[in-house]
Amino acid sequence: MSRLEVTQTKSEIGCKPNQRETLRSLGLKRIGDTVVKEDRPEFRGMVGTVAHLVAVEEVD
């Protein structure tokens, strides 16, 4: 199964509370943090919620 590498590129300051909570749920705490998650619909939805704050790459 493929994986997603999610990197926070922008600050959560000024964002809505649900977007802040989504970043925390993904495991991102500050700009430059990177996490690798499995490519599942749950994580795709979370990434979609904060798409303007993160960069996403597919990793095998």
C-alpha positions as CSV (number, residue, x, y, z in Angstrom):
1,M,0.0,0.0,0.0
2,S,1.3,3.5,-0.8
3,R,2.0,6.1,1.8
4,L,1.7,9.8,2.0
5,E,4.4,12.1,3.3
6,V,2.8,15.2,4.7
7,T,4.9,18.3,5.5
8,Q,3.5,21.4,7.2
9,T,4.5,24.5,5.2
10,K,2.5,27.2,6.7
11,S,1.5,28.3,10.2
12,E,-1.8,27.4,11.9
13,I,-2.1,30.9,13.3
14,G,-5.3,32.5,12.2
15,C,-6.8,29.2,11.1
16,K,-10.1,27.8,12.2
17,P,-10.1,25.5,15.3
18,N,-11.0,22.4,13.3
19,Q,-8.0,23.0,11.1
20,R,-5.7,23.3,14.1
21,E,-7.1,20.1,15.5
22,T,-6.6,18.3,12.2
23,L,-3.0,19.3,12.1
24,R,-2.5,17.9,15.6
25,S,-4.3,14.7,14.7
26,L,-1.9,14.3,11.7
27,G,1.0,14.7,14.2
28,L,2.1,18.1,12.9
29,K,3.2,20.7,15.5
30,R,5.3,23.3,13.7
31,I,6.4,24.4,10.2
32,G,8.7,21.9,8.7
33,D,7.4,18.9,10.6
34,T,6.9,15.8,8.4
35,V,4.9,12.7,9.0
36,V,4.4,9.5,6.9
37,K,0.8,8.1,6.9
38,E,-0.8,5.3,5.0
39,D,-2.8,6.3,2.0
40,R,-6.3,5.8,3.4
41,P,-9.5,7.8,2.9
42,E,-9.4,9.0,6.5
43,F,-6.0,10.6,6.0
44,R,-6.9,11.9,2.5
45,G,-9.9,13.8,4.1
46,M,-7.7,15.2,6.8
47,V,-5.2,16.4,4.3
48,G,-8.0,17.9,2.2
49,T,-9.1,20.0,5.2
50,V,-5.6,21.6,5.7
51,A,-4.5,21.4,2.0
52,H,-3.5,25.1,2.1
53,L,-1.1,24.5,5.1
54,V,0.6,21.3,4.0
55,A,2.6,19.8,1.1
56,V,1.8,16.1,0.2
57,E,4.0,13.6,-1.7
58,E,3.4,9.9,-2.4
59,V,6.0,7.5,-1.1
60,D,6.3,3.8,-1.8
